Amino acid sequence: MNLPRRCDNTCQRELCKQCSERTETVQQYITMSTLNKHRWANALFQYMFVHIYGKSHNLLVQTPPWVGEQLLNIEPSPMTVKLLPFYERLRSTGQPYGPPVTEAIGHDFYGYGQYHTSYYQPYRKFIQDLLQPKPAVEDRLSDTAIGRLVFRSIGIMGDIIGIHLRRGDYGRLIHYITPVQWYLDWLEKNWERFEYPVLFIASEDRSLVDQFAKYNPRTAESLGVDLRAEPLPTATYLDHDLEHPQPHLMDFFPDWYLLAHCQYLLIPNSTFSFTAAMLSRRLKRCYRSDLPTQQFHEIDVWNTTPLSYDMAENYKHVPGVCLERNPPHW
């Protein structure tokens, strides 16, 4: 759609007809031109936000091509309008104000949309229905990974506990590292209360899995997923990961999808596993690591902030949560 060009008049006191037509047209839209600039979970939140905001205000939503169109059963909504930007307002901690009431109508939204999830809760079913995998993507996992995760070899359905060990670009600011020992402490205390428990692990650093050998952990690979080493077109990766590609980093969706099929989740301060919890229809309880107490606490993913805002640098006295120096690839 081509918008009417703004007239040559100054329109200082009132809009001319041509300007009025343009204003009326842009008020029907919200766009997010930066959607394809961010990694998987951040892009999920952005996509959720523009669609919930559009639904709330009866707006047409337009976005550029992004990796979700390859993985999720969603219809592309190509950008045909160019709108003025609306920049998400942030507190000094990085936590967003908002969400915007009507200010973002007719604008191109710049931000993450990671608001307190009570904003999204009324649309829970809409979001979960919206962000379903494409049939071909789901079939790739259901015939092997999901079946093997849900049913143990003896044919009994067990309690599936999923843990996410976030590494990569973590260890600074609010992105503190959740040490392996915190997970082990929680499992030692709680494992026996589950019925036929099965442990699934997702992590950028697969070498950490060996530390959980006591619990016979599963990974996407051990569940039969043939991970692909080629990067997904339109997906955003860390430069370091592209320079040193590993299949579980390039083909990240199986880890996320399997987390979303767990009944119990232990997650770090990461939107990757947080969005998996939000999209899960099987989840019973979710526990997130807490930097001040160095423990996991239960959270309601539909009534909390997607991230906590405790700074890693303020807890250098806590072993393993903050890197002393940035790795060279940062």
MARMAR-296471 format. One line per 8 residues: number of its first residue (from 1); their letters; for each residue x, y, z of N, C-alpha, C. Coordinates in Angstrom, 2 decimals. Example, Ala and Ser with C-alpha at 12.3 -4.5 7.8 and 13.67 -1.06 7.14 Angstrom:
1 = as = 13.19 -5.69 7.80 12.30 -4.50 7.80 13.20 -3.30 7.80; 12.85 -2.25 7.08 13.67 -1.06 7.14 12.90 0.03 7.87
***
This chain:
1 = mnlprrcd = 0.85 -1.19 0.00 0.00 0.00 0.00 0.88 1.24 0.00; 0.62 2.17 -0.91 1.36 3.42 -0.95 0.57 4.49 -0.23; 1.19 5.07 0.78 0.51 6.12 1.53 0.52 7.42 0.73; -0.50 8.25 0.91 -0.49 9.57 0.27 0.72 10.37 0.73; 1.34 11.06 -0.18 2.47 11.89 0.18 2.01 13.11 0.95; 2.85 13.51 1.92 2.50 14.70 2.68 2.53 15.92 1.76; 1.57 16.82 1.95 1.48 18.00 1.09 2.65 18.95 1.35; 2.75 19.95 0.50 3.85 20.90 0.61 3.54 22.03 1.58
9 = ntcqrelc = 2.32 22.09 2.09 1.96 23.16 3.02 2.56 22.89 4.40; 2.65 23.90 5.20 3.21 23.73 6.55 2.21 23.10 7.50; 0.91 23.30 7.26 -0.13 22.67 8.09 0.09 22.98 9.56; 0.41 24.23 9.87 0.75 24.56 11.25 -0.46 24.53 12.17; -1.63 24.88 11.67 -2.79 24.96 12.55 -3.76 23.81 12.36; -3.88 23.33 11.15 -4.76 22.20 10.91 -4.26 21.43 9.70; -4.54 20.12 9.68 -4.08 19.28 8.59 -4.91 19.51 7.34; -4.24 19.52 6.19 -4.98 19.58 4.94 -5.56 18.20 4.66
17 = kqcserte = -6.35 18.07 3.63 -7.02 16.81 3.33 -6.01 15.68 3.11; -4.92 15.98 2.40 -3.95 14.94 2.11 -3.28 14.45 3.39; -2.94 15.36 4.29 -2.34 14.96 5.56 -3.34 14.18 6.40; -4.59 14.58 6.38 -5.63 13.87 7.13 -5.76 12.44 6.64; -5.69 12.27 5.32 -5.81 10.92 4.77 -4.64 10.06 5.23; -3.45 10.64 5.25 -2.28 9.88 5.69 -2.41 9.51 7.16; -2.81 10.46 8.00 -2.96 10.20 9.43 -3.98 9.09 9.66; -5.10 9.15 8.94 -6.14 8.13 9.11 -5.62 6.76 8.69
25 = tvqqyitm = -4.79 6.73 7.65 -4.26 5.46 7.17 -3.30 4.84 8.17; -2.31 5.60 8.65 -1.31 5.03 9.53 -1.91 4.62 10.87; -3.01 5.24 11.28 -3.64 4.87 12.54 -4.22 3.47 12.51; -4.25 2.84 11.35 -4.78 1.49 11.25 -3.70 0.42 11.45; -2.44 0.84 11.66 -1.33 -0.10 11.64 -0.48 -0.01 12.89; 0.23 -1.13 13.15 1.43 -1.12 13.98 2.42 -2.05 13.29; 3.68 -1.64 13.22 4.70 -2.46 12.57 5.86 -2.68 13.53; 6.72 -3.63 13.18 7.95 -3.86 13.94 9.05 -4.21 12.95
33 = stlnkhrw = 9.70 -3.21 12.43 10.70 -3.41 11.38 11.97 -4.09 11.90; 12.18 -4.10 13.22 13.40 -4.68 13.79 13.21 -6.13 14.23; 12.09 -6.74 13.92 11.79 -8.09 14.42 12.87 -9.09 14.03; 13.42 -8.95 12.85 14.42 -9.92 12.38 15.84 -9.58 12.81; 15.98 -8.63 13.74 17.31 -8.23 14.21 17.67 -8.92 15.53; 16.73 -9.63 16.11 16.93 -10.17 17.45 16.84 -11.68 17.46; 17.40 -12.28 18.50 17.45 -13.73 18.59 16.08 -14.30 18.97; 15.97 -15.60 18.93 14.70 -16.32 18.95 13.72 -15.85 20.03
41 = analfqym = 14.08 -15.92 21.29 13.11 -15.62 22.34 12.76 -14.14 22.38; 13.73 -13.27 22.14 13.42 -11.84 22.08 12.45 -11.55 20.94; 12.67 -12.19 19.80 11.77 -12.00 18.67 10.38 -12.54 18.98; 10.30 -13.65 19.71 8.99 -14.17 20.12 8.21 -13.15 20.93; 8.89 -12.53 21.90 8.23 -11.51 22.71 7.79 -10.33 21.86; 8.64 -9.92 20.94 8.28 -8.80 20.06 7.04 -9.15 19.22; 7.04 -10.35 18.68 5.91 -10.78 17.85 4.64 -10.88 18.69; 4.77 -11.42 19.92 3.62 -11.46 20.82 3.08 -10.07 21.07
49 = fvhiygks = 4.00 -9.15 21.37 3.55 -7.81 21.73 2.78 -7.13 20.60; 3.35 -7.11 19.39 2.66 -6.37 18.33 1.31 -7.00 18.00; 1.20 -8.31 18.15 -0.08 -8.95 17.85 -1.10 -8.71 18.95; -0.66 -8.72 20.20 -1.61 -8.42 21.29 -2.00 -6.94 21.24; -1.04 -6.08 20.99 -1.34 -4.65 20.88 -2.27 -4.39 19.70; -1.98 -5.05 18.57 -2.84 -4.90 17.40 -4.24 -5.42 17.66; -4.33 -6.55 18.35 -5.64 -7.12 18.67 -6.41 -6.20 19.61; -5.71 -5.59 20.57 -6.35 -4.72 21.55 -6.91 -3.45 20.92
57 = hnllvqtp = -6.25 -2.98 19.86 -6.63 -1.70 19.25 -7.13 -1.85 17.82; -7.42 -3.09 17.44 -7.98 -3.36 16.11 -7.08 -2.80 15.01; -5.79 -3.14 15.09 -4.80 -2.65 14.14 -4.34 -3.77 13.22; -3.91 -3.39 12.04 -3.24 -4.32 11.15 -1.77 -4.39 11.55; -1.24 -5.61 11.67 0.14 -5.82 12.10 0.99 -6.20 10.90; 2.13 -5.54 10.77 3.05 -5.87 9.69 4.46 -6.04 10.24; 5.15 -7.08 9.77 6.50 -7.38 10.23 7.34 -7.84 9.04; 8.67 -7.70 9.15 9.54 -8.20 8.08 9.66 -9.72 8.17
65 = pwvgeqll = 10.24 -10.36 7.16 10.50 -11.80 7.26 11.38 -12.09 8.46; 11.05 -13.15 9.22 11.85 -13.52 10.39 11.80 -15.03 10.55; 12.64 -15.56 11.43 12.80 -17.00 11.53 11.51 -17.70 11.97; 10.64 -16.99 12.68 9.38 -17.59 13.09 8.53 -18.06 11.92; 8.69 -17.42 10.77 7.91 -17.83 9.60 8.39 -19.18 9.06; 9.61 -19.57 9.40 10.11 -20.89 9.01 9.69 -21.97 10.00; 9.52 -21.60 11.26 9.31 -22.59 12.31 7.87 -22.66 12.81; 7.15 -21.56 12.77 5.82 -21.49 13.35 4.75 -21.45 12.27
73 = niepspmt = 3.57 -21.90 12.64 2.46 -21.98 11.69 1.74 -20.62 11.62; 2.48 -19.61 11.18 1.95 -18.25 11.11 1.98 -17.75 9.67; 1.11 -16.82 9.39 1.05 -16.24 8.06 1.97 -15.01 7.99; 2.81 -14.91 6.97 3.61 -13.69 6.81 2.72 -12.46 6.66; 3.19 -11.36 7.19 2.45 -10.11 7.06 3.43 -9.04 6.57; 3.77 -9.05 5.29 4.83 -8.19 4.76 4.57 -6.71 5.04; 5.65 -5.99 5.21 5.54 -4.57 5.51 5.32 -3.79 4.21; 4.22 -3.08 4.17 3.89 -2.24 3.02 3.78 -0.77 3.41
81 = vkllpfye = 3.88 -0.50 4.70 3.81 0.89 5.16 5.09 1.23 5.90; 5.44 2.49 5.86 6.61 2.97 6.60 6.10 3.99 7.62; 6.26 3.65 8.89 5.70 4.46 9.96 6.81 5.10 10.79; 6.46 6.15 11.47 7.39 6.79 12.39 7.65 5.86 13.57; 8.87 5.87 14.14 9.19 4.95 15.23 8.55 5.36 16.56; 8.21 4.36 17.35 7.86 4.57 18.75 8.86 3.77 19.56; 9.63 4.46 20.40 10.67 3.80 21.16 10.16 3.41 22.54; 10.30 2.14 22.84 9.90 1.64 24.15 10.64 2.40 25.25
89 = rlrstgqp = 9.93 2.83 26.27 10.54 3.58 27.36 11.09 2.63 28.41; 12.32 2.89 28.87 13.01 2.00 29.80 13.38 2.73 31.07; 13.35 2.00 32.17 13.88 2.51 33.43 15.40 2.41 33.40; 16.06 2.97 34.40 17.52 2.95 34.44 18.06 1.53 34.53; 17.27 0.61 35.07 17.67 -0.80 35.18 17.56 -1.54 33.85; 16.90 -0.91 32.88 16.61 -1.59 31.62 15.21 -2.16 31.57; 14.51 -2.18 32.70 13.14 -2.69 32.74 12.22 -1.70 32.03; 11.32 -2.19 31.18 10.48 -1.27 30.41 9.34 -0.68 31.23
97 = ygppvtea = 9.04 0.58 30.96 7.77 1.16 31.39 6.69 0.60 30.46; 5.52 0.59 30.95 4.46 0.23 29.99 3.69 -0.99 30.44; 3.00 -1.54 29.45 3.09 -1.26 28.01 2.43 0.06 27.64; 2.70 0.56 26.43 2.06 1.81 26.00 0.55 1.63 25.91; -0.17 2.69 26.18 -1.64 2.63 26.14 -2.10 2.77 24.69; -2.03 3.99 24.17 -2.39 4.19 22.76 -1.25 4.84 21.98; -0.13 5.12 22.66 0.93 5.90 22.04 1.57 5.21 20.84; 1.55 3.88 20.82 2.24 3.16 19.75 1.36 2.94 18.53
105 = ighdfygy = 0.09 3.31 18.61 -0.80 3.15 17.46 -0.25 3.97 16.29; -0.22 3.36 15.11 0.25 4.06 13.92 1.74 4.28 13.90; 2.49 3.44 14.65 3.94 3.61 14.72 4.66 2.28 14.46; 5.95 2.42 14.21 6.85 1.28 14.10 7.47 1.08 15.48; 7.16 -0.04 16.13 7.55 -0.25 17.53 9.00 -0.68 17.62; 9.78 0.07 18.40 11.17 -0.27 18.68 11.27 -0.66 20.15; 11.53 -1.93 20.41 11.63 -2.40 21.79 11.47 -3.90 21.83; 11.48 -4.45 23.05 11.41 -5.89 23.24 10.02 -6.39 23.64
113 = gqyhtsyy = 9.18 -5.51 24.16 7.83 -5.93 24.56 7.82 -6.87 25.75; 8.88 -6.86 26.54 8.97 -7.79 27.67 8.38 -7.16 28.94; 7.09 -6.93 28.87 6.36 -6.32 29.98 5.93 -7.39 30.98; 5.55 -6.94 32.15 5.00 -7.87 33.15 3.93 -8.71 32.47; 4.01 -10.01 32.65 3.17 -10.89 31.83 1.70 -10.89 32.21; 1.33 -10.16 33.25 -0.10 -9.97 33.51 -0.75 -9.24 32.34; 0.05 -8.50 31.57 -0.45 -7.85 30.36 -0.87 -8.88 29.31; -0.11 -9.97 29.23 -0.38 -11.00 28.23 -1.37 -12.06 28.71
121 = qpyrkfiq = -1.54 -12.18 30.02 -2.32 -13.28 30.57 -3.74 -13.40 29.99; -4.47 -12.30 29.79 -5.82 -12.45 29.22 -5.82 -13.06 27.81; -4.67 -13.04 27.16 -4.56 -13.54 25.78 -3.78 -14.86 25.73; -3.72 -15.53 26.85 -2.90 -16.75 26.94 -3.25 -17.76 25.85; -4.50 -18.09 25.69 -4.89 -19.08 24.69 -4.60 -18.57 23.28; -4.87 -17.29 23.04 -4.60 -16.71 21.74 -3.11 -16.83 21.40; -2.25 -16.54 22.37 -0.80 -16.60 22.14 -0.36 -18.04 21.90; -0.84 -18.95 22.73 -0.43 -20.35 22.57 -0.93 -20.94 21.25
129 = dllqpkpa = -2.12 -20.51 20.82 -2.63 -20.96 19.52 -1.85 -20.32 18.37; -1.46 -19.06 18.55 -0.78 -18.32 17.50 0.61 -18.90 17.21; 1.32 -19.31 18.25 2.73 -19.66 18.12 2.95 -21.17 18.13; 2.15 -21.88 17.36 2.32 -23.32 17.20 3.31 -23.63 16.07; 4.08 -24.70 16.20 5.03 -25.05 15.13 4.31 -25.43 13.84; 5.01 -25.23 12.74 4.49 -25.75 11.47 4.37 -27.27 11.57; 3.39 -27.86 10.90 3.24 -29.32 10.97 4.51 -30.09 10.64; 5.23 -29.64 9.61 6.45 -30.35 9.22 7.52 -30.26 10.32
137 = vedrlsdt = 7.59 -29.11 10.99 8.55 -28.93 12.08 8.17 -29.82 13.25; 6.89 -29.86 13.58 6.42 -30.68 14.70 6.59 -32.17 14.40; 6.31 -32.56 13.17 6.46 -33.97 12.80 7.90 -34.43 12.96; 8.83 -33.54 12.66 10.25 -33.89 12.77 10.61 -34.28 14.21; 9.95 -33.67 15.18 10.28 -33.91 16.58 9.35 -34.92 17.25; 8.10 -34.95 16.85 7.12 -35.77 17.55 7.39 -37.26 17.39; 7.87 -37.66 16.21 8.06 -39.09 15.96 9.24 -39.66 16.74; 10.15 -38.81 17.18 11.31 -39.32 17.91 11.40 -38.68 19.28
145 = aigrlvfr = 11.75 -37.41 19.33 12.09 -36.78 20.59 10.93 -36.75 21.58; 9.77 -36.29 21.15 8.67 -36.13 22.09 8.21 -37.49 22.62; 8.09 -38.45 21.72 7.67 -39.78 22.16 8.63 -40.38 23.17; 9.92 -40.21 22.93 10.91 -40.78 23.83 11.01 -40.01 25.14; 10.71 -38.74 25.10 10.75 -37.94 26.32 9.55 -38.23 27.20; 8.36 -38.33 26.60 7.14 -38.50 27.37 6.99 -39.93 27.89; 7.39 -40.91 27.09 7.24 -42.30 27.50 8.61 -42.93 27.71; 8.86 -43.41 28.91 10.11 -44.10 29.20 10.10 -45.46 28.52
153 = sigimgdi = 11.24 -46.08 28.45 11.36 -47.34 27.71 10.46 -48.42 28.25; 10.09 -48.35 29.54 9.22 -49.37 30.10 7.75 -49.05 29.84; 7.50 -47.95 29.13 6.13 -47.66 28.73 5.33 -46.88 29.75; 5.98 -46.35 30.77 5.26 -45.61 31.81 5.53 -44.13 31.63; 4.48 -43.34 31.67 4.67 -41.89 31.58 5.22 -41.38 32.91; 6.32 -40.65 32.84 6.94 -40.11 34.04 6.79 -38.61 34.13; 7.22 -38.07 35.28 7.28 -36.61 35.44 8.52 -36.11 34.73; 8.35 -35.18 33.80 9.47 -34.69 33.00 9.94 -33.36 33.58
161 = igihlrrg = 11.19 -33.34 34.01 11.80 -32.14 34.58 12.79 -31.60 33.56; 12.56 -30.40 33.12 13.46 -29.78 32.15 14.29 -28.71 32.81; 15.58 -28.67 32.51 16.42 -27.60 33.03 17.14 -26.93 31.86; 17.31 -25.63 31.99 18.00 -24.84 30.97 19.25 -24.25 31.61; 20.40 -24.61 31.08 21.68 -24.10 31.55 22.14 -23.03 30.57; 21.81 -21.79 30.83 22.10 -20.69 29.89 23.56 -20.29 29.99; 24.22 -20.31 28.84 25.61 -19.89 28.79 25.76 -18.90 27.64; 26.73 -19.06 26.76 26.86 -18.12 25.65 27.27 -16.74 26.12
169 = dygrlihy = 26.42 -15.76 25.85 26.75 -14.36 26.17 26.24 -13.96 27.55; 26.39 -14.83 28.53 25.95 -14.55 29.90 27.15 -14.36 30.82; 26.88 -13.69 31.96 27.93 -13.45 32.94 28.18 -11.99 33.22; 27.23 -11.13 32.80 27.37 -9.70 33.04 25.98 -9.06 33.08; 25.93 -7.85 33.66 24.67 -7.09 33.79 23.58 -7.97 34.40; 22.35 -7.91 33.87 21.29 -8.73 34.46 21.37 -10.18 34.00; 22.28 -10.44 33.08 22.39 -11.79 32.51 23.43 -12.59 33.29; 23.12 -12.85 34.55 24.05 -13.60 35.38 24.00 -15.09 35.02
177 = itpvqwyl = 25.08 -15.78 35.32 25.15 -17.22 35.10 24.53 -17.93 36.30; 23.64 -18.87 36.04 23.12 -19.71 37.12 24.03 -20.93 37.23; 24.78 -21.05 38.33 25.75 -22.15 38.45 25.08 -23.53 38.43; 25.81 -24.51 37.93 25.32 -25.89 37.88 24.95 -26.37 39.28; 25.71 -25.97 40.27 25.47 -26.47 41.62 24.08 -26.10 42.13; 23.55 -24.95 41.72 22.19 -24.58 42.16 21.17 -25.59 41.66; 21.35 -26.04 40.41 20.45 -27.05 39.86 20.60 -28.38 40.61; 21.86 -28.77 40.85 22.11 -30.03 41.54 21.53 -30.02 42.95
185 = dwleknwe = 21.65 -28.89 43.62 21.08 -28.78 44.96 19.57 -28.96 44.93; 18.92 -28.35 43.94 17.46 -28.46 43.85 17.06 -29.89 43.53; 17.75 -30.53 42.59 17.43 -31.90 42.23 17.65 -32.85 43.40; 18.72 -32.67 44.14 19.00 -33.52 45.30 17.88 -33.42 46.33; 17.34 -32.24 46.48 16.29 -32.01 47.48 14.93 -32.49 47.01; 14.67 -32.46 45.70 13.31 -32.68 45.21 13.09 -33.92 44.35; 14.16 -34.55 43.89 14.03 -35.64 42.91 13.09 -36.74 43.38; 13.19 -37.14 44.62 12.43 -38.30 45.11 10.93 -38.04 45.20
193 = rfeypvlf = 10.51 -36.80 45.15 9.07 -36.53 45.25 8.34 -36.68 43.92; 9.10 -36.90 42.83 8.48 -37.07 41.52 8.25 -38.55 41.23; 7.26 -38.82 40.37 6.94 -40.18 39.98 7.62 -40.51 38.66; 8.48 -41.52 38.67 9.24 -41.90 37.49 9.86 -40.67 36.79; 10.65 -39.89 37.51 11.16 -38.64 36.91 12.11 -38.89 35.75; 12.02 -38.01 34.76 12.92 -38.00 33.61 13.50 -36.60 33.52; 14.81 -36.50 33.36 15.47 -35.20 33.31 15.87 -34.87 31.88; 15.44 -33.70 31.41 15.85 -33.19 30.10 16.69 -31.94 30.30
201 = iasedrsl = 17.79 -31.83 29.54 18.69 -30.68 29.68 18.86 -29.98 28.34; 18.70 -28.67 28.35 19.00 -27.81 27.21 20.10 -26.85 27.63; 21.10 -26.70 26.80 22.18 -25.78 27.13 23.01 -25.48 25.90; 23.58 -24.26 25.86 24.54 -23.92 24.82 25.84 -24.69 25.01; 26.13 -25.08 26.25 27.37 -25.80 26.58 27.02 -27.24 26.95; 27.10 -28.12 25.96 26.72 -29.52 26.18 27.66 -30.24 27.15; 28.86 -29.70 27.37 29.79 -30.36 28.29 29.27 -30.37 29.72; 28.33 -29.49 30.03 27.79 -29.42 31.39 26.88 -30.60 31.72
209 = vdqfakyn = 26.38 -31.26 30.69 25.42 -32.35 30.90 26.02 -33.46 31.75; 27.32 -33.73 31.60 27.95 -34.83 32.32 27.85 -34.67 33.83; 27.71 -33.45 34.31 27.63 -33.23 35.75 26.31 -33.71 36.34; 25.37 -34.07 35.46 24.06 -34.56 35.91 23.90 -36.06 35.67; 25.04 -36.76 35.50 25.00 -38.18 35.14 24.19 -39.01 36.12; 24.16 -38.62 37.37 23.40 -39.34 38.40 21.93 -39.48 38.02; 21.42 -38.54 37.22 19.98 -38.51 36.89 19.69 -39.01 35.47; 20.70 -39.60 34.83 20.52 -40.16 33.49 19.82 -39.16 32.57
217 = prtaeslg = 20.42 -37.99 32.36 19.72 -36.92 31.62 19.57 -37.21 30.15; 18.52 -36.63 29.56 18.30 -36.67 28.12 18.64 -35.31 27.52; 19.08 -35.34 26.28 19.25 -34.13 25.48 18.52 -34.34 24.17; 18.44 -33.31 23.36 17.78 -33.46 22.06 18.46 -34.55 21.25; 19.78 -34.59 21.31 20.52 -35.59 20.54 20.21 -37.01 21.03; 20.21 -37.20 22.35 19.98 -38.55 22.87 18.56 -39.02 22.64; 17.66 -38.06 22.39 16.26 -38.40 22.10 16.03 -38.63 20.61; 17.09 -38.62 19.84 16.98 -39.00 18.44 16.82 -37.87 17.45
225 = vdlraepl = 17.00 -36.62 17.89 16.88 -35.50 16.96 18.18 -35.36 16.18; 18.06 -35.35 14.87 19.21 -35.14 13.99 19.40 -33.64 13.82; 20.23 -33.05 14.66 20.42 -31.61 14.63 21.19 -31.19 13.38; 20.79 -30.04 12.83 21.36 -29.57 11.57 22.40 -28.50 11.82; 23.52 -28.61 11.15 24.64 -27.72 11.41 24.55 -26.40 10.67; 23.66 -26.29 9.69 23.55 -25.06 8.91 22.67 -24.05 9.64; 23.05 -22.78 9.65 22.20 -21.76 10.27 20.88 -21.62 9.53; 19.84 -21.32 10.28 18.53 -21.10 9.68 18.51 -19.75 8.97
233 = ptatyldh = 18.04 -19.68 7.73 17.91 -18.39 7.06 17.01 -17.46 7.87; 17.36 -16.21 7.93 16.66 -15.13 8.63 16.78 -15.22 10.15; 17.42 -16.27 10.69 17.65 -16.33 12.14 18.84 -15.45 12.51; 18.82 -14.94 13.72 19.92 -14.12 14.22 20.74 -14.93 15.21; 22.04 -14.97 15.00 22.95 -15.73 15.86 24.04 -14.81 16.40; 24.70 -15.25 17.47 25.90 -14.57 17.91 26.99 -14.75 16.86; 27.77 -13.72 16.64 28.86 -13.81 15.66 29.79 -14.98 15.99; 30.09 -15.14 17.27 30.98 -16.21 17.69 30.42 -17.58 17.32
241 = dlehpqph = 29.11 -17.74 17.48 28.49 -19.03 17.16 28.54 -19.32 15.66; 28.42 -18.28 14.86 28.52 -18.46 13.41 29.95 -18.79 12.98; 30.91 -18.22 13.71 32.31 -18.50 13.40 32.71 -19.90 13.83; 32.04 -20.42 14.85 32.32 -21.77 15.37 31.00 -22.53 15.49; 30.38 -22.83 14.36 29.02 -23.40 14.40 28.99 -24.80 15.02; 28.02 -25.00 15.87 27.74 -26.31 16.43 26.27 -26.61 16.18; 25.93 -27.86 15.87 24.54 -28.16 15.50 23.50 -27.71 16.53; 23.77 -27.88 17.81 22.75 -27.52 18.81 22.60 -26.01 18.96
249 = lmdffpdw = 23.57 -25.24 18.46 23.44 -23.78 18.47 22.77 -23.28 17.19; 23.09 -23.88 16.08 22.45 -23.50 14.82 20.99 -23.97 14.80; 20.75 -25.18 15.25 19.42 -25.79 15.24 18.86 -25.72 16.66; 18.52 -24.52 17.10 18.14 -24.28 18.50 16.70 -24.66 18.82; 15.85 -24.78 17.81 14.43 -24.98 18.06 14.12 -26.26 18.83; 14.77 -27.40 18.54 14.45 -28.61 19.33 14.63 -28.43 20.83; 15.69 -27.76 21.27 15.86 -27.51 22.70 14.68 -26.73 23.26; 14.30 -25.67 22.56 13.19 -24.83 23.03 11.87 -25.61 23.05
257 = yllahcqy = 11.63 -26.36 21.99 10.38 -27.11 21.86 10.28 -28.21 22.91; 11.39 -28.88 23.20 11.39 -29.93 24.21 11.21 -29.35 25.60; 11.78 -28.19 25.88 11.52 -27.52 27.16 10.03 -27.24 27.32; 9.39 -26.86 26.21 7.96 -26.55 26.25 7.10 -27.79 26.47; 7.69 -28.98 26.42 6.94 -30.21 26.67 7.23 -30.81 28.04; 7.97 -30.08 28.85 8.26 -30.56 30.20 7.15 -30.12 31.15; 6.96 -30.91 32.18 5.93 -30.58 33.18 6.47 -29.69 34.29; 7.77 -29.78 34.52 8.43 -28.97 35.54 9.68 -28.37 34.90
265 = llipnstf = 9.89 -27.09 35.15 11.04 -26.41 34.55 11.86 -25.69 35.62; 13.18 -25.82 35.51 14.12 -25.01 36.26 14.84 -24.14 35.24; 14.63 -22.84 35.35 15.15 -21.95 34.32 16.06 -20.88 34.93; 17.01 -20.38 34.16 17.83 -19.26 34.59 17.10 -17.95 34.25; 17.84 -16.86 34.32 17.25 -15.57 33.97 17.35 -15.37 32.46; 16.52 -16.11 31.73 16.64 -16.17 30.27 15.25 -16.25 29.65; 15.03 -15.44 28.61 13.74 -15.49 27.93 13.61 -16.73 27.04; 14.71 -17.43 26.75 14.64 -18.64 25.93 13.76 -19.67 26.62
273 = sftaamls = 14.08 -20.01 27.85 13.28 -20.99 28.58 12.00 -20.38 29.14; 12.00 -19.07 29.40 10.79 -18.42 29.90 9.68 -18.48 28.85; 10.01 -18.21 27.58 8.98 -18.28 26.54 8.53 -19.73 26.31; 9.46 -20.69 26.47 9.06 -22.09 26.37 8.03 -22.42 27.44; 8.23 -21.89 28.64 7.27 -22.11 29.72 5.92 -21.47 29.39; 5.95 -20.27 28.83 4.71 -19.58 28.47 3.92 -20.36 27.41; 4.63 -20.95 26.46 3.95 -21.62 25.36 3.58 -23.07 25.69; 4.02 -23.55 26.84 3.76 -24.94 27.21 2.30 -25.13 27.62
281 = rrlkrcyr = 1.71 -26.22 27.15 0.37 -26.62 27.59 0.46 -27.76 28.61; 1.68 -28.21 28.90 1.88 -29.32 29.83 2.44 -28.86 31.17; 2.91 -27.63 31.24 3.64 -27.16 32.41 2.78 -27.17 33.67; 3.35 -27.73 34.74 2.69 -27.71 36.04 3.31 -26.69 36.98; 4.65 -26.64 36.99 5.34 -25.67 37.86 6.63 -25.22 37.18; 6.97 -23.96 37.41 8.20 -23.40 36.87 8.97 -22.72 38.00; 10.26 -22.97 38.04 11.13 -22.40 39.07 12.24 -21.63 38.37; 12.48 -20.40 38.84 13.52 -19.57 38.24 14.61 -19.28 39.28
289 = sdlptqqf = 15.85 -19.26 38.83 16.94 -18.96 39.75 16.82 -17.52 40.23; 17.26 -17.32 41.47 17.16 -16.01 42.12 18.53 -15.63 42.64; 19.07 -14.54 42.13 20.44 -14.16 42.46 20.61 -13.77 43.93; 19.71 -12.99 44.53 19.91 -12.63 45.94 19.95 -13.81 46.89; 19.15 -14.87 46.63 19.11 -16.01 47.54 19.92 -17.20 47.06; 20.37 -17.16 45.78 21.13 -18.26 45.18 20.35 -19.58 45.22; 19.05 -19.49 44.99 18.19 -20.66 44.97 17.17 -20.50 43.84; 16.39 -21.56 43.62 15.28 -21.50 42.68 14.00 -21.25 43.45
297 = heidvwnt = 13.16 -20.35 42.88 11.87 -20.05 43.48 10.78 -20.22 42.43; 9.64 -20.73 42.85 8.55 -20.94 41.91 8.01 -19.60 41.42; 7.71 -19.53 40.14 7.12 -18.34 39.54 5.90 -18.74 38.72; 5.01 -17.80 38.54 3.90 -17.93 37.61 4.31 -17.16 36.36; 4.60 -17.87 35.28 5.13 -17.19 34.09 4.11 -16.25 33.46; 2.86 -16.35 33.87 1.83 -15.44 33.34 1.52 -14.30 34.32; 2.37 -14.16 35.35 2.14 -13.08 36.30 3.46 -12.68 36.96; 4.42 -12.33 36.11 5.73 -11.92 36.61 6.47 -11.17 35.51
305 = tplsydma = 7.65 -10.68 35.82 8.48 -10.06 34.79 9.25 -11.16 34.05; 9.40 -11.06 32.73 10.14 -12.09 32.00 11.58 -12.24 32.45; 12.17 -11.17 32.92 13.53 -11.19 33.45 13.56 -10.51 34.81; 14.46 -10.98 35.67 14.73 -10.24 36.90 15.86 -9.25 36.59; 16.01 -8.24 37.42 16.93 -7.15 37.09 18.05 -6.97 38.11; 18.43 -8.07 38.73 19.59 -8.05 39.62 20.87 -8.09 38.78; 21.81 -7.22 39.11 23.03 -7.08 38.31 24.10 -8.07 38.77; 24.65 -8.80 37.83 25.69 -9.78 38.15 26.87 -9.14 38.86
313 = enykhvpg = 27.23 -7.92 38.42 28.40 -7.26 38.99 28.23 -6.93 40.47; 27.00 -6.89 40.96 26.75 -6.64 42.38 26.89 -7.90 43.22; 27.13 -9.04 42.58 27.22 -10.32 43.29 28.52 -11.06 42.94; 29.58 -10.30 42.77 30.86 -10.93 42.45 31.34 -11.86 43.56; 30.78 -11.66 44.76 31.16 -12.53 45.89 30.49 -13.90 45.80; 29.50 -14.05 44.90 28.82 -15.33 44.73 29.56 -16.11 43.64; 30.09 -17.27 43.94 30.89 -18.00 42.96 30.12 -18.36 41.68; 30.72 -18.03 40.54 30.22 -18.52 39.27 29.14 -17.72 38.57
321 = vclernpp = 28.67 -16.61 39.15 27.56 -15.89 38.52 28.02 -14.77 37.60; 29.25 -14.29 37.80 29.74 -13.13 37.05 31.13 -13.43 36.51; 31.34 -13.18 35.23 32.66 -13.37 34.64 33.59 -12.23 35.06; 34.82 -12.58 35.35 35.80 -11.57 35.74 36.14 -10.63 34.58; 36.15 -11.19 33.39 36.43 -10.38 32.21 35.63 -10.94 31.05; 35.34 -10.09 30.07 34.58 -10.53 28.91 35.42 -11.45 28.04; 34.84 -12.53 27.52 35.57 -13.35 26.55 35.92 -12.52 25.32; 36.97 -12.93 24.57 37.40 -12.16 23.40 36.29 -11.93 22.38
329 = hw = 35.36 -12.92 22.23 34.33 -12.77 21.20 33.23 -11.79 21.59; 33.28 -11.25 22.85 32.33 -10.20 23.22 32.86 -8.85 22.74
***
